[in-house]
Amino acid sequence: MRHMKIIGYGKDIGRKVLSFGLNKRYRMDETQTHFTMAITAIDQSLEVANCSIEDMDLIVFAGAIGFQPIPCSAALISHQYKTKRPIPCMDINTTCTSFISALDTVSYFIAAGRYNRVLIVSADTASLGLNPKQKESYELFSDGAAAIIVEKDPTGTSGVIYGLQQTWSSGAHDTELRGGLSSLHPNLYSEANKEDYMFDMKGPKVLRLVAKKIPEFVTVFEEESHMTLHEMDMIIPHQASRALPLVMKKLKVKEEQYMNYVQAYGNMVASSIPYMLCMALEEGIVTKGSQVLLFGTAAGLSINGLVLKI
């Protein structure tokens, strides 16, 4: 186990509430931006941890979309707080599972003694890129942000037990946003190709690939970790879609063993998993000693899992 513990957490969500049947979705209102949502989550996490930004040894932004192409979003966050020390900053992006990738990576840094205390923040505002013509995705996503502060655990009782990521690139173009960077430069934008600058998801195709690959992933996960899904006190999955219960049923996971808030909150992209983790900590769904599986799928197609001892 790579020893570290959570000492702070915070979250924010869009203030504009939309209803699609029984499903509630949260989008930014005129007082919020992608950046301000991240800062709100960070402020809460610092308050819970009783720390200041100056106490951080590393700042990591873990999101699907940054605030701007250059510099890294973590550097812009550091600038917002006018940090006096040259705190290292980096971005980690595996789209929807960016937080898992960041937490896994950071655990190695802490275990190696490189850093002691790290801030990880995820923030995504999918509403800025949704295509109203694609009803499935338009009615699925919410805007949100979540921040977690971790530090070395000298007691050796908390930390990352195991992590695994696999990517099947056959699904690389099934979930994408093609325009905006060098592949399709903003200068090429026109009314004719504007949908290339919006989020595009081939939902049924993605679901078929996920249904095929998740059992393979879980087999490797259980063999390498010497643990089973059923040994987890709680599974916190990416709130990917309304198909979440079907996927969990396929894995023979009982309803009470995982968090399912797709109807109540929708998919917050990279913020989904840390947002649910914050909820779980706030509401006592997980407590000191709980063995938690963070688990999700992402564009790529990637599947990511990490076992965390709280």
C-alpha positions as CSV (number, residue, x, y, z in Angstrom):
1,M,0.0,0.0,0.0
2,R,1.2,3.5,-0.9
3,H,0.5,5.3,2.4
4,M,-1.4,8.6,2.2
5,K,-4.7,9.9,3.7
6,I,-7.4,12.4,2.7
7,I,-7.3,15.5,4.9
8,G,-9.5,17.9,2.9
9,Y,-12.3,17.8,0.4
10,G,-14.7,20.3,-1.3
11,K,-17.1,20.5,-4.2
12,D,-19.2,22.9,-6.3
13,I,-22.0,22.3,-8.8
14,G,-23.9,24.4,-11.4
15,R,-26.6,26.5,-9.9
16,K,-29.0,26.4,-12.8
17,V,-31.2,23.3,-12.3
18,L,-32.7,21.6,-15.4
19,S,-35.2,18.7,-15.3
20,F,-35.5,16.0,-18.0
21,G,-38.3,13.8,-16.8
22,L,-37.1,12.4,-13.4
23,N,-33.5,13.4,-14.1
24,K,-32.1,16.6,-12.6
25,R,-29.1,18.3,-14.2
26,Y,-27.0,21.2,-13.0
27,R,-25.5,23.8,-15.3
28,M,-23.5,27.0,-14.6
29,D,-25.5,30.1,-14.1
30,E,-24.3,33.6,-15.0
31,T,-22.4,34.0,-11.7
32,Q,-20.2,30.9,-12.3
33,T,-17.4,29.9,-14.7
34,H,-15.3,26.7,-15.1
35,F,-12.5,28.5,-13.2
36,T,-14.6,29.8,-10.3
37,M,-16.2,26.4,-9.7
38,A,-12.7,24.9,-9.3
39,I,-11.7,27.7,-6.9
40,T,-14.9,27.2,-4.8
41,A,-14.1,23.5,-4.4
42,I,-10.5,24.2,-3.5
43,D,-11.5,26.8,-0.9
44,Q,-13.7,24.3,0.8
45,S,-11.0,21.6,0.7
46,L,-8.5,24.0,2.3
47,E,-11.0,24.9,5.0
48,V,-11.7,21.2,5.8
49,A,-7.9,20.5,5.9
50,N,-7.2,23.6,7.9
51,C,-4.5,24.5,5.4
52,S,-3.5,27.3,3.0
53,I,-2.5,26.9,-0.5
54,E,1.1,27.6,0.7
55,D,1.0,24.3,2.5
56,M,0.8,22.3,-0.7
57,D,3.8,20.6,-2.2
58,L,2.1,20.0,-5.6
59,I,-1.1,21.3,-7.3
60,V,-2.7,19.0,-9.9
61,F,-5.6,19.8,-12.2
62,A,-7.3,16.6,-13.2
63,G,-10.0,17.4,-15.8
64,A,-11.0,16.6,-19.4
65,I,-10.9,20.2,-20.5
66,G,-8.5,22.8,-19.1
67,F,-9.2,26.5,-18.7
68,Q,-7.0,27.4,-21.7
69,P,-4.5,25.5,-23.9
70,I,-1.4,27.1,-22.3
71,P,-0.3,27.2,-19.5
72,C,-1.5,24.2,-17.6
73,S,-4.6,24.8,-15.6
74,A,-2.9,24.1,-12.3
75,A,-0.5,27.0,-12.9
76,L,-3.5,29.3,-13.4
77,I,-5.0,28.1,-10.1
78,S,-1.6,28.8,-8.4
79,H,-1.7,32.3,-9.9
80,Q,-5.2,32.9,-8.6
81,Y,-4.0,32.3,-5.1
82,K,-0.8,34.4,-5.6
83,T,1.3,31.7,-4.2
84,K,4.6,33.0,-2.7
85,R,6.5,29.7,-3.1
86,P,7.2,28.1,-6.6
87,I,4.8,25.2,-6.0
88,P,5.0,22.7,-8.8
89,C,1.9,22.5,-11.0
90,M,0.7,19.9,-13.5
91,D,-2.3,18.7,-15.4
92,I,-3.3,15.1,-15.7
93,N,-6.0,14.2,-18.3
94,T,-7.6,10.8,-19.0
95,T,-11.0,12.6,-19.6
96,C,-13.6,11.1,-17.3
97,T,-11.2,9.1,-15.1
98,S,-8.6,12.0,-14.8
99,F,-9.1,12.1,-11.0
100,I,-8.3,8.3,-10.6
101,S,-5.2,8.7,-12.8
102,A,-4.1,11.8,-10.8
103,L,-4.6,10.1,-7.4
104,D,-2.8,7.0,-8.6
105,T,0.2,9.1,-9.9
106,V,0.3,11.2,-6.8
107,S,0.4,8.2,-4.5
108,Y,3.7,7.2,-6.1
109,F,5.1,10.7,-5.6
110,I,4.2,10.7,-2.0
111,A,5.5,7.1,-1.5
112,A,8.8,8.1,-3.0
113,G,9.1,11.1,-0.7
114,R,9.0,13.6,-3.5
115,Y,6.0,15.4,-2.1
116,N,4.2,15.3,1.3
117,R,0.9,17.2,0.7
118,V,-0.9,17.5,-2.7
119,L,-4.0,19.3,-3.9
120,I,-6.0,17.5,-6.7
121,V,-8.9,19.4,-8.3
122,S,-11.2,18.3,-11.0
123,A,-13.6,20.7,-12.8
124,D,-15.6,20.2,-16.0
125,T,-18.3,22.2,-17.5
126,A,-19.8,20.0,-20.2
127,S,-22.6,22.4,-20.9
128,L,-20.2,24.7,-22.8
129,G,-19.7,22.0,-25.5
130,L,-23.0,20.0,-25.7
131,N,-24.9,19.6,-28.9
132,P,-28.6,20.2,-28.4
133,K,-29.3,17.9,-31.4
134,Q,-27.8,14.9,-29.5
135,K,-30.6,14.4,-26.9
136,E,-28.8,11.5,-25.1
137,S,-25.7,13.5,-24.2
138,Y,-27.5,16.9,-23.9
139,E,-29.7,15.5,-21.2
140,L,-27.0,13.6,-19.4
141,F,-24.3,16.0,-18.3
142,S,-24.0,18.4,-15.4
143,D,-21.3,21.0,-14.5
144,G,-19.3,20.4,-11.4
145,A,-16.0,20.6,-9.6
146,A,-14.4,18.7,-6.7
147,A,-11.1,19.0,-4.8
148,I,-9.3,16.5,-2.6
149,I,-6.2,17.2,-0.5
150,V,-4.0,14.2,0.4
151,E,-0.8,13.9,2.5
152,K,1.5,11.1,3.6
153,D,0.0,8.9,6.3
154,P,2.8,8.2,8.8
155,T,0.5,5.6,10.6
156,G,0.5,3.4,7.4
157,T,-3.3,2.7,7.8
158,S,-4.6,4.6,4.7
159,G,-3.6,4.8,1.1
160,V,-3.7,3.3,-2.4
161,I,-3.7,-0.4,-2.4
162,Y,-3.9,-1.1,-6.1
163,G,-4.6,0.7,-9.4
164,L,-5.2,-0.4,-13.0
165,Q,-5.9,1.4,-16.3
166,Q,-6.5,-0.2,-19.7
167,T,-7.2,1.6,-23.0
168,W,-8.8,0.1,-26.1
169,S,-8.1,2.6,-28.8
170,S,-10.7,1.0,-31.1
171,G,-13.1,3.3,-29.2
172,A,-11.0,6.5,-29.6
173,H,-13.4,8.2,-31.9
174,D,-16.6,7.1,-30.3
175,T,-16.5,9.8,-27.7
176,E,-14.8,13.0,-28.7
177,L,-14.6,16.7,-29.2
178,R,-12.7,17.2,-32.5
179,G,-12.3,20.9,-32.8
180,G,-10.5,23.5,-30.9
181,L,-6.8,22.5,-30.9
182,S,-4.3,21.6,-33.6
183,S,-6.2,18.8,-35.2
184,L,-9.0,21.2,-36.1
185,H,-7.8,24.7,-35.4
186,P,-10.3,27.4,-34.1
187,N,-9.5,29.4,-37.3
188,L,-11.2,26.7,-39.3
189,Y,-14.5,27.1,-37.4
190,S,-17.6,27.8,-39.6
191,E,-21.3,27.4,-39.5
192,A,-21.0,24.3,-41.6
193,N,-18.6,22.5,-39.3
194,K,-19.7,23.9,-35.9
195,E,-20.8,20.4,-34.7
196,D,-17.1,19.4,-34.8
197,Y,-16.5,21.9,-32.0
198,M,-19.2,20.3,-29.9
199,F,-19.2,17.1,-27.8
200,D,-20.0,14.0,-29.9
201,M,-20.8,10.6,-28.4
202,K,-22.0,7.5,-30.1
203,G,-23.8,6.2,-27.1
204,P,-24.9,2.7,-28.2
205,K,-21.5,1.9,-29.7
206,V,-19.7,3.0,-26.5
207,L,-22.1,1.0,-24.3
208,R,-21.5,-2.2,-26.5
209,L,-17.7,-1.8,-26.2
210,V,-17.9,-1.1,-22.4
211,A,-20.1,-4.1,-21.9
212,K,-17.6,-6.3,-23.7
213,K,-14.5,-4.9,-22.1
214,I,-15.5,-4.3,-18.5
215,P,-15.6,-8.1,-17.6
216,E,-12.1,-8.5,-19.1
217,F,-10.9,-5.5,-17.1
218,V,-12.4,-6.8,-13.8
219,T,-10.8,-10.3,-14.4
220,V,-7.3,-8.7,-14.7
221,F,-8.1,-6.3,-11.8
222,E,-9.1,-9.2,-9.4
223,E,-6.2,-11.4,-10.5
224,E,-3.5,-8.8,-10.0
225,S,-4.9,-7.2,-6.9
226,H,-5.9,-10.5,-5.2
227,M,-9.2,-8.8,-4.3
228,T,-12.7,-9.0,-5.6
229,L,-15.3,-6.3,-6.2
230,H,-17.4,-7.9,-3.5
231,E,-14.7,-7.3,-0.9
232,M,-15.1,-3.5,-1.3
233,D,-17.0,-1.6,1.4
234,M,-18.2,0.8,-1.3
235,I,-17.7,1.3,-5.0
236,I,-17.7,4.8,-6.3
237,P,-18.2,4.6,-10.1
238,H,-18.1,7.3,-12.7
239,Q,-21.7,8.4,-13.2
240,A,-21.4,7.7,-16.9
241,S,-25.0,7.1,-18.0
242,R,-28.3,5.7,-17.0
243,A,-26.9,2.3,-18.0
244,L,-24.8,2.3,-14.8
245,P,-27.2,-0.2,-13.0
246,L,-27.1,-2.5,-16.0
247,V,-23.2,-2.5,-16.0
248,M,-23.1,-3.1,-12.2
249,K,-25.6,-5.9,-12.5
250,K,-23.5,-7.5,-15.2
251,L,-20.6,-7.5,-12.7
252,K,-22.9,-9.0,-10.0
253,V,-22.5,-5.9,-7.7
254,K,-25.5,-5.3,-5.4
255,E,-27.3,-2.0,-5.4
256,E,-26.3,-1.2,-1.8
257,Q,-22.6,-1.7,-2.7
258,Y,-22.2,1.2,-5.1
259,M,-23.2,4.9,-5.4
260,N,-25.7,5.6,-8.1
261,Y,-26.6,9.3,-8.5
262,V,-27.0,9.5,-12.2
263,Q,-30.7,10.5,-11.9
264,A,-30.0,13.1,-9.2
265,Y,-26.8,14.6,-10.7
266,G,-25.9,13.2,-14.1
267,N,-22.4,12.9,-15.5
268,M,-20.0,15.6,-14.4
269,V,-17.1,14.2,-16.6
270,A,-13.9,14.1,-14.6
271,S,-15.6,15.7,-11.6
272,S,-18.1,12.8,-11.1
273,I,-15.9,10.5,-9.2
274,P,-14.3,13.0,-6.8
275,Y,-17.7,14.7,-6.3
276,M,-19.2,11.4,-5.3
277,L,-16.2,10.8,-3.0
278,C,-16.8,14.1,-1.3
279,M,-20.4,13.2,-0.8
280,A,-19.4,9.8,0.6
281,L,-17.1,11.5,3.1
282,E,-19.6,14.2,4.1
283,E,-22.5,11.8,4.6
284,G,-20.5,9.0,6.3
285,I,-21.1,6.6,3.4
286,V,-17.4,5.8,3.8
287,T,-15.4,6.3,7.0
288,K,-11.9,5.7,8.4
289,G,-10.9,2.2,7.4
290,S,-13.4,1.8,4.5
291,Q,-12.0,0.0,1.5
292,V,-13.3,1.9,-1.5
293,L,-13.0,1.2,-5.2
294,L,-13.0,4.2,-7.5
295,F,-14.0,2.9,-10.9
296,G,-14.9,4.4,-14.3
297,T,-14.8,4.5,-18.0
298,A,-13.5,7.3,-20.2
299,A,-13.1,8.4,-23.8
300,G,-10.4,6.4,-25.4
301,L,-11.9,3.9,-24.6
302,S,-10.3,3.6,-21.1
303,I,-11.3,1.8,-18.0
304,N,-9.7,2.8,-14.7
305,G,-9.9,1.4,-11.2
306,L,-8.2,2.2,-7.9
307,V,-8.6,0.7,-4.5
308,L,-8.3,3.3,-1.7
309,K,-8.2,2.6,2.0
310,I,-9.7,5.6,3.7
